[in-house]
Amino acid sequence: MEAEAKKIKDFSKDLDSLPDIIDEISREDEEKKKRHLRCVTAEQERLKSCPPRLGRHK
């Protein structure tokens, strides 16, 4: 009985913390998008500033 009560209590705590977990996941996704955008723009800037490479390989 005690094990079941503890299990129910832990489950209840997990349900209560669910909105916080969802917020954290959305913040992480937002940060990943920002990092990716910065990486893409940095790559474009690098390609703009360098002359095009000539040769067999890019």
PDB file of N, CA, C and O in Angstrom:
ATOM      1  N   MET A   1       0.821  -1.192   0.000  1.00  0.00           N
ATOM      2  CA  MET A   1       0.000   0.000   0.000  1.00  0.00           C
ATOM      3  C   MET A   1       0.873   1.266   0.000  1.00  0.00           C
ATOM      4  O   MET A   1       0.579   2.228  -0.710  1.00  0.00           O
ATOM      5  N   GLU A   2       1.936   1.254   0.795  1.00  0.00           N
ATOM      6  CA  GLU A   2       2.802   2.424   0.868  1.00  0.00           C
ATOM      7  C   GLU A   2       3.480   2.676  -0.475  1.00  0.00           C
ATOM      8  O   GLU A   2       3.656   3.822  -0.888  1.00  0.00           O
ATOM      9  N   ALA A   3       3.856   1.594  -1.151  1.00  0.00           N
ATOM     10  CA  ALA A   3       4.512   1.731  -2.450  1.00  0.00           C
ATOM     11  C   ALA A   3       3.550   2.356  -3.460  1.00  0.00           C
ATOM     12  O   ALA A   3       3.937   3.214  -4.254  1.00  0.00           O
ATOM     13  N   GLU A   4       2.311   1.921  -3.419  1.00  0.00           N
ATOM     14  CA  GLU A   4       1.304   2.483  -4.328  1.00  0.00           C
ATOM     15  C   GLU A   4       1.047   3.949  -4.015  1.00  0.00           C
ATOM     16  O   GLU A   4       0.912   4.764  -4.928  1.00  0.00           O
ATOM     17  N   ALA A   5       0.978   4.289  -2.748  1.00  0.00           N
ATOM     18  CA  ALA A   5       0.752   5.684  -2.354  1.00  0.00           C
ATOM     19  C   ALA A   5       1.919   6.558  -2.811  1.00  0.00           C
ATOM     20  O   ALA A   5       1.718   7.666  -3.308  1.00  0.00           O
ATOM     21  N   LYS A   6       3.129   6.055  -2.641  1.00  0.00           N
ATOM     22  CA  LYS A   6       4.310   6.802  -3.082  1.00  0.00           C
ATOM     23  C   LYS A   6       4.294   6.965  -4.591  1.00  0.00           C
ATOM     24  O   LYS A   6       4.623   8.033  -5.107  1.00  0.00           O
ATOM     25  N   LYS A   7       3.914   5.914  -5.298  1.00  0.00           N
ATOM     26  CA  LYS A   7       3.853   5.957  -6.759  1.00  0.00           C
ATOM     27  C   LYS A   7       2.825   6.999  -7.217  1.00  0.00           C
ATOM     28  O   LYS A   7       3.089   7.766  -8.142  1.00  0.00           O
ATOM     29  N   ILE A   8       1.680   7.025  -6.584  1.00  0.00           N
ATOM     30  CA  ILE A   8       0.630   8.000  -6.930  1.00  0.00           C
ATOM     31  C   ILE A   8       1.101   9.418  -6.614  1.00  0.00           C
ATOM     32  O   ILE A   8       0.845  10.348  -7.380  1.00  0.00           O
ATOM     33  N   LYS A   9       1.787   9.578  -5.487  1.00  0.00           N
ATOM     34  CA  LYS A   9       2.286  10.895  -5.104  1.00  0.00           C
ATOM     35  C   LYS A   9       3.326  11.396  -6.117  1.00  0.00           C
ATOM     36  O   LYS A   9       3.290  12.560  -6.517  1.00  0.00           O
ATOM     37  N   ASP A  10       4.243  10.528  -6.526  1.00  0.00           N
ATOM     38  CA  ASP A  10       5.251  10.898  -7.521  1.00  0.00           C
ATOM     39  C   ASP A  10       4.593  11.247  -8.854  1.00  0.00           C
ATOM     40  O   ASP A  10       4.993  12.203  -9.518  1.00  0.00           O
ATOM     41  N   PHE A  11       3.600  10.481  -9.232  1.00  0.00           N
ATOM     42  CA  PHE A  11       2.879  10.740 -10.474  1.00  0.00           C
ATOM     43  C   PHE A  11       2.189  12.103 -10.418  1.00  0.00           C
ATOM     44  O   PHE A  11       2.178  12.843 -11.401  1.00  0.00           O
ATOM     45  N   SER A  12       1.626  12.419  -9.280  1.00  0.00           N
ATOM     46  CA  SER A  12       0.964  13.705  -9.102  1.00  0.00           C
ATOM     47  C   SER A  12       1.964  14.859  -9.223  1.00  0.00           C
ATOM     48  O   SER A  12       1.661  15.881  -9.839  1.00  0.00           O
ATOM     49  N   LYS A  13       3.146  14.696  -8.641  1.00  0.00           N
ATOM     50  CA  LYS A  13       4.192  15.713  -8.742  1.00  0.00           C
ATOM     51  C   LYS A  13       4.608  15.905 -10.207  1.00  0.00           C
ATOM     52  O   LYS A  13       4.797  17.033 -10.663  1.00  0.00           O
ATOM     53  N   ASP A  14       4.746  14.798 -10.932  1.00  0.00           N
ATOM     54  CA  ASP A  14       5.115  14.885 -12.345  1.00  0.00           C
ATOM     55  C   ASP A  14       4.056  15.637 -13.142  1.00  0.00           C
ATOM     56  O   ASP A  14       4.386  16.441 -14.013  1.00  0.00           O
ATOM     57  N   LEU A  15       2.800  15.382 -12.850  1.00  0.00           N
ATOM     58  CA  LEU A  15       1.731  16.089 -13.554  1.00  0.00           C
ATOM     59  C   LEU A  15       1.740  17.572 -13.235  1.00  0.00           C
ATOM     60  O   LEU A  15       1.476  18.401 -14.107  1.00  0.00           O
ATOM     61  N   ASP A  16       2.042  17.910 -11.987  1.00  0.00           N
ATOM     62  CA  ASP A  16       2.089  19.317 -11.603  1.00  0.00           C
ATOM     63  C   ASP A  16       3.241  20.058 -12.282  1.00  0.00           C
ATOM     64  O   ASP A  16       3.126  21.245 -12.585  1.00  0.00           O
ATOM     65  N   SER A  17       4.352  19.355 -12.521  1.00  0.00           N
ATOM     66  CA  SER A  17       5.510  20.006 -13.130  1.00  0.00           C
ATOM     67  C   SER A  17       5.467  19.962 -14.660  1.00  0.00           C
ATOM     68  O   SER A  17       6.388  20.459 -15.309  1.00  0.00           O
ATOM     69  N   LEU A  18       4.446  19.393 -15.234  1.00  0.00           N
ATOM     70  CA  LEU A  18       4.342  19.271 -16.687  1.00  0.00           C
ATOM     71  C   LEU A  18       4.379  20.618 -17.415  1.00  0.00           C
ATOM     72  O   LEU A  18       5.095  20.715 -18.412  1.00  0.00           O
ATOM     73  N   PRO A  19       3.667  21.655 -16.996  1.00  0.00           N
ATOM     74  CA  PRO A  19       3.763  22.947 -17.691  1.00  0.00           C
ATOM     75  C   PRO A  19       5.178  23.524 -17.698  1.00  0.00           C
ATOM     76  O   PRO A  19       5.603  24.122 -18.687  1.00  0.00           O
ATOM     77  N   ASP A  20       5.910  23.343 -16.591  1.00  0.00           N
ATOM     78  CA  ASP A  20       7.291  23.823 -16.542  1.00  0.00           C
ATOM     79  C   ASP A  20       8.164  23.076 -17.545  1.00  0.00           C
ATOM     80  O   ASP A  20       9.014  23.674 -18.204  1.00  0.00           O
ATOM     81  N   ILE A  21       7.951  21.789 -17.654  1.00  0.00           N
ATOM     82  CA  ILE A  21       8.724  20.978 -18.595  1.00  0.00           C
ATOM     83  C   ILE A  21       8.420  21.407 -20.032  1.00  0.00           C
ATOM     84  O   ILE A  21       9.330  21.507 -20.854  1.00  0.00           O
ATOM     85  N   ILE A  22       7.169  21.656 -20.329  1.00  0.00           N
ATOM     86  CA  ILE A  22       6.779  22.093 -21.670  1.00  0.00           C
ATOM     87  C   ILE A  22       7.413  23.443 -21.987  1.00  0.00           C
ATOM     88  O   ILE A  22       7.905  23.644 -23.098  1.00  0.00           O
ATOM     89  N   ASP A  23       7.410  24.365 -21.036  1.00  0.00           N
ATOM     90  CA  ASP A  23       8.042  25.675 -21.232  1.00  0.00           C
ATOM     91  C   ASP A  23       9.536  25.528 -21.494  1.00  0.00           C
ATOM     92  O   ASP A  23      10.087  26.201 -22.364  1.00  0.00           O
ATOM     93  N   GLU A  24      10.181  24.659 -20.751  1.00  0.00           N
ATOM     94  CA  GLU A  24      11.616  24.445 -20.916  1.00  0.00           C
ATOM     95  C   GLU A  24      11.921  23.886 -22.301  1.00  0.00           C
ATOM     96  O   GLU A  24      12.884  24.308 -22.942  1.00  0.00           O
ATOM     97  N   ILE A  25      11.125  22.958 -22.758  1.00  0.00           N
ATOM     98  CA  ILE A  25      11.325  22.376 -24.084  1.00  0.00           C
ATOM     99  C   ILE A  25      11.133  23.432 -25.166  1.00  0.00           C
ATOM    100  O   ILE A  25      11.902  23.481 -26.126  1.00  0.00           O
ATOM    101  N   SER A  26      10.120  24.275 -25.022  1.00  0.00           N
ATOM    102  CA  SER A  26       9.887  25.316 -26.027  1.00  0.00           C
ATOM    103  C   SER A  26      11.032  26.325 -26.029  1.00  0.00           C
ATOM    104  O   SER A  26      11.433  26.792 -27.095  1.00  0.00           O
ATOM    105  N   ARG A  27      11.568  26.672 -24.849  1.00  0.00           N
ATOM    106  CA  ARG A  27      12.710  27.583 -24.788  1.00  0.00           C
ATOM    107  C   ARG A  27      13.929  26.977 -25.468  1.00  0.00           C
ATOM    108  O   ARG A  27      14.653  27.672 -26.180  1.00  0.00           O
ATOM    109  N   GLU A  28      14.161  25.681 -25.253  1.00  0.00           N
ATOM    110  CA  GLU A  28      15.296  25.012 -25.890  1.00  0.00           C
ATOM    111  C   GLU A  28      15.133  24.997 -27.407  1.00  0.00           C
ATOM    112  O   GLU A  28      16.103  25.216 -28.133  1.00  0.00           O
ATOM    113  N   ASP A  29      13.921  24.741 -27.893  1.00  0.00           N
ATOM    114  CA  ASP A  29      13.672  24.758 -29.329  1.00  0.00           C
ATOM    115  C   ASP A  29      13.925  26.139 -29.911  1.00  0.00           C
ATOM    116  O   ASP A  29      14.504  26.266 -30.990  1.00  0.00           O
ATOM    117  N   GLU A  30      13.496  27.165 -29.207  1.00  0.00           N
ATOM    118  CA  GLU A  30      13.699  28.549 -29.651  1.00  0.00           C
ATOM    119  C   GLU A  30      15.196  28.855 -29.740  1.00  0.00           C
ATOM    120  O   GLU A  30      15.653  29.467 -30.705  1.00  0.00           O
ATOM    121  N   GLU A  31      15.947  28.427 -28.736  1.00  0.00           N
ATOM    122  CA  GLU A  31      17.393  28.658 -28.727  1.00  0.00           C
ATOM    123  C   GLU A  31      18.075  27.912 -29.875  1.00  0.00           C
ATOM    124  O   GLU A  31      18.994  28.444 -30.496  1.00  0.00           O
ATOM    125  N   LYS A  32      17.637  26.698 -30.157  1.00  0.00           N
ATOM    126  CA  LYS A  32      18.205  25.937 -31.273  1.00  0.00           C
ATOM    127  C   LYS A  32      17.952  26.646 -32.594  1.00  0.00           C
ATOM    128  O   LYS A  32      18.837  26.703 -33.449  1.00  0.00           O
ATOM    129  N   LYS A  33      16.749  27.187 -32.767  1.00  0.00           N
ATOM    130  CA  LYS A  33      16.434  27.914 -33.995  1.00  0.00           C
ATOM    131  C   LYS A  33      17.312  29.141 -34.137  1.00  0.00           C
ATOM    132  O   LYS A  33      17.810  29.429 -35.226  1.00  0.00           O
ATOM    133  N   LYS A  34      17.510  29.876 -33.026  1.00  0.00           N
ATOM    134  CA  LYS A  34      18.353  31.070 -33.062  1.00  0.00           C
ATOM    135  C   LYS A  34      19.798  30.711 -33.407  1.00  0.00           C
ATOM    136  O   LYS A  34      20.434  31.385 -34.217  1.00  0.00           O
ATOM    137  N   ARG A  35      20.311  29.649 -32.790  1.00  0.00           N
ATOM    138  CA  ARG A  35      21.684  29.227 -33.075  1.00  0.00           C
ATOM    139  C   ARG A  35      21.848  28.836 -34.534  1.00  0.00           C
ATOM    140  O   ARG A  35      22.843  29.186 -35.169  1.00  0.00           O
ATOM    141  N   HIS A  36      20.871  28.112 -35.064  1.00  0.00           N
ATOM    142  CA  HIS A  36      20.924  27.684 -36.461  1.00  0.00           C
ATOM    143  C   HIS A  36      20.904  28.895 -37.390  1.00  0.00           C
ATOM    144  O   HIS A  36      21.653  28.945 -38.366  1.00  0.00           O
ATOM    145  N   LEU A  37      20.050  29.867 -37.089  1.00  0.00           N
ATOM    146  CA  LEU A  37      19.969  31.072 -37.903  1.00  0.00           C
ATOM    147  C   LEU A  37      21.287  31.835 -37.872  1.00  0.00           C
ATOM    148  O   LEU A  37      21.751  32.317 -38.905  1.00  0.00           O
ATOM    149  N   ARG A  38      21.893  31.947 -36.691  1.00  0.00           N
ATOM    150  CA  ARG A  38      23.192  32.631 -36.588  1.00  0.00           C
ATOM    151  C   ARG A  38      24.251  31.904 -37.396  1.00  0.00           C
ATOM    152  O   ARG A  38      25.074  32.536 -38.058  1.00  0.00           O
ATOM    153  N   CYS A  39      24.232  30.591 -37.346  1.00  0.00           N
ATOM    154  CA  CYS A  39      25.214  29.792 -38.086  1.00  0.00           C
ATOM    155  C   CYS A  39      25.048  29.999 -39.589  1.00  0.00           C
ATOM    156  O   CYS A  39      26.033  30.160 -40.309  1.00  0.00           O
ATOM    157  N   VAL A  40      23.813  29.996 -40.058  1.00  0.00           N
ATOM    158  CA  VAL A  40      23.541  30.175 -41.484  1.00  0.00           C
ATOM    159  C   VAL A  40      23.972  31.562 -41.941  1.00  0.00           C
ATOM    160  O   VAL A  40      24.593  31.701 -42.994  1.00  0.00           O
ATOM    161  N   THR A  41      23.650  32.590 -41.161  1.00  0.00           N
ATOM    162  CA  THR A  41      24.030  33.951 -41.556  1.00  0.00           C
ATOM    163  C   THR A  41      25.544  34.123 -41.511  1.00  0.00           C
ATOM    164  O   THR A  41      26.104  34.817 -42.359  1.00  0.00           O
ATOM    165  N   ALA A  42      26.218  33.509 -40.543  1.00  0.00           N
ATOM    166  CA  ALA A  42      27.682  33.587 -40.481  1.00  0.00           C
ATOM    167  C   ALA A  42      28.297  32.917 -41.701  1.00  0.00           C
ATOM    168  O   ALA A  42      29.271  33.425 -42.256  1.00  0.00           O
ATOM    169  N   GLU A  43      27.756  31.810 -42.118  1.00  0.00           N
ATOM    170  CA  GLU A  43      28.253  31.105 -43.300  1.00  0.00           C
ATOM    171  C   GLU A  43      28.060  31.969 -44.547  1.00  0.00           C
ATOM    172  O   GLU A  43      28.952  32.046 -45.392  1.00  0.00           O
ATOM    173  N   GLN A  44      26.907  32.614 -44.664  1.00  0.00           N
ATOM    174  CA  GLN A  44      26.648  33.484 -45.816  1.00  0.00           C
ATOM    175  C   GLN A  44      27.613  34.665 -45.823  1.00  0.00           C
ATOM    176  O   GLN A  44      28.131  35.033 -46.877  1.00  0.00           O
ATOM    177  N   GLU A  45      27.856  35.255 -44.670  1.00  0.00           N
ATOM    178  CA  GLU A  45      28.796  36.371 -44.582  1.00  0.00           C
ATOM    179  C   GLU A  45      30.206  35.927 -44.950  1.00  0.00           C
ATOM    180  O   GLU A  45      30.937  36.651 -45.626  1.00  0.00           O
ATOM    181  N   ARG A  46      30.578  34.749 -44.507  1.00  0.00           N
ATOM    182  CA  ARG A  46      31.910  34.228 -44.824  1.00  0.00           C
ATOM    183  C   ARG A  46      32.047  34.021 -46.326  1.00  0.00           C
ATOM    184  O   ARG A  46      33.086  34.332 -46.908  1.00  0.00           O
ATOM    185  N   LEU A  47      31.005  33.500 -46.948  1.00  0.00           N
ATOM    186  CA  LEU A  47      31.064  33.267 -48.394  1.00  0.00           C
ATOM    187  C   LEU A  47      31.089  34.584 -49.170  1.00  0.00           C
ATOM    188  O   LEU A  47      31.701  34.660 -50.235  1.00  0.00           O
ATOM    189  N   LYS A  48      30.430  35.619 -48.647  1.00  0.00           N
ATOM    190  CA  LYS A  48      30.430  36.919 -49.309  1.00  0.00           C
ATOM    191  C   LYS A  48      31.810  37.558 -49.278  1.00  0.00           C
ATOM    192  O   LYS A  48      32.246  38.156 -50.262  1.00  0.00           O
ATOM    193  N   SER A  49      32.492  37.432 -48.150  1.00  0.00           N
ATOM    194  CA  SER A  49      33.762  38.131 -47.983  1.00  0.00           C
ATOM    195  C   SER A  49      34.912  37.436 -48.704  1.00  0.00           C
ATOM    196  O   SER A  49      35.899  38.088 -49.046  1.00  0.00           O
ATOM    197  N   CYS A  50      34.813  36.152 -48.940  1.00  0.00           N
ATOM    198  CA  CYS A  50      35.888  35.422 -49.603  1.00  0.00           C
ATOM    199  C   CYS A  50      35.638  35.366 -51.105  1.00  0.00           C
ATOM    200  O   CYS A  50      34.490  35.286 -51.540  1.00  0.00           O
ATOM    201  N   PRO A  51      36.705  35.407 -51.898  1.00  0.00           N
ATOM    202  CA  PRO A  51      36.501  35.227 -53.334  1.00  0.00           C
ATOM    203  C   PRO A  51      36.129  33.773 -53.619  1.00  0.00           C
ATOM    204  O   PRO A  51      36.477  32.874 -52.852  1.00  0.00           O
ATOM    205  N   PRO A  52      35.426  33.551 -54.714  1.00  0.00           N
ATOM    206  CA  PRO A  52      35.060  32.162 -55.014  1.00  0.00           C
ATOM    207  C   PRO A  52      36.306  31.326 -55.300  1.00  0.00           C
ATOM    208  O   PRO A  52      37.272  31.804 -55.895  1.00  0.00           O
ATOM    209  N   ARG A  53      36.261  30.097 -54.874  1.00  0.00           N
ATOM    210  CA  ARG A  53      37.415  29.223 -55.071  1.00  0.00           C
ATOM    211  C   ARG A  53      37.395  28.672 -56.472  1.00  0.00           C
ATOM    212  O   ARG A  53      36.343  28.331 -57.013  1.00  0.00           O
ATOM    213  N   LEU A  54      38.541  28.594 -57.034  1.00  0.00           N
ATOM    214  CA  LEU A  54      38.676  27.994 -58.347  1.00  0.00           C
ATOM    215  C   LEU A  54      39.418  26.680 -58.181  1.00  0.00           C
ATOM    216  O   LEU A  54      40.344  26.564 -57.379  1.00  0.00           O
ATOM    217  N   GLY A  55      39.001  25.720 -58.937  1.00  0.00           N
ATOM    218  CA  GLY A  55      39.704  24.444 -58.863  1.00  0.00           C
ATOM    219  C   GLY A  55      38.750  23.284 -58.929  1.00  0.00           C
ATOM    220  O   GLY A  55      37.549  23.423 -59.159  1.00  0.00           O
ATOM    221  N   ARG A  56      39.332  22.156 -58.719  1.00  0.00           N
ATOM    222  CA  ARG A  56      38.600  20.916 -58.848  1.00  0.00           C
ATOM    223  C   ARG A  56      37.515  20.773 -57.773  1.00  0.00           C
ATOM    224  O   ARG A  56      36.408  20.314 -58.054  1.00  0.00           O
ATOM    225  N   HIS A  57      37.844  21.166 -56.553  1.00  0.00           N
ATOM    226  CA  HIS A  57      36.909  21.040 -55.441  1.00  0.00           C
ATOM    227  C   HIS A  57      36.442  22.409 -55.004  1.00  0.00           C
ATOM    228  O   HIS A  57      37.163  23.397 -55.149  1.00  0.00           O
ATOM    229  N   LYS A  58      35.257  22.468 -54.479  1.00  0.00           N
ATOM    230  CA  LYS A  58      34.716  23.746 -54.042  1.00  0.00           C
ATOM    231  C   LYS A  58      35.544  24.343 -52.931  1.00  0.00           C
ATOM    232  O   LYS A  58      35.228  25.427 -52.440  1.00  0.00           O
TER     233      LYS A  58
END
